[in-house]
Amino acid sequence: MIASLLAILVIIAGIVVCIGYNTMKPKVPEIIVTRAELDAVDFNHSNLLLTIKVSLVMTAENANLKSRVSFYDTSFSLNFNGHRIAKWAIEPFGINANSSVIVNYISQPTTIHLNAVEGEDLDRSMELNMISVDLKGNSKTRWRLGQFGPIKFGVHLNCQLLLPVDSTTIFPNCSSRVALRFVILAR
């Protein structure tokens, strides 16, 4: 009898959660790379030193119609062949319901030492007029979902950007869009 009662309670709770989810239709906040540009690149063949500078424009979006979202613990790193070009952290910020915030980042010129194989790979890339860099980042978000209380969600960005050597701006299709995984916190 107790097991039957627990089973009925679990079914009722499942129905309530499904109805609440379909009614509120929560959307996961995301970070999108909207523009990227290789501002400067210089490769010294004699000592295999690469100097590189990159500009990025990212958009943090909140598609929830009724909830304000807070982003915190946000950090990104930009790498070339495993060598870090830049790393930065962004102060916590909030986004109103159904809104977005633009985040601009211009790296300082960074010089990295390459080995002979990496130098040859870079020469081939320069002949093709493209340099590949990796952008990785994480952020935590928090927002309130109606009566269910606050929800925390981590967003992760992992992009490979092919940047033209001639400083042409690209508009990559790169975002933190992933399947919904969340934790409902007690009040």
CORRAPE-V166792 format. One record per helix or strand. SS is the DSSP state (H for helix, E for strand). FROM is the first residue (numbers start at 1). LEN is the number of residues. If there is no record, write none. Layout:
<<SS/FROM/LEN> <SS/FROM/LEN>>
This chain:
<<H/2/23> <E/30/15> <E/49/14> <E/69/12> <E/83/8> <E/93/3> <E/99/8> <E/110/4> <H/116/12> <E/130/15> <H/146/3> <E/150/15> <E/170/1> <E/174/2> <E/183/2>>
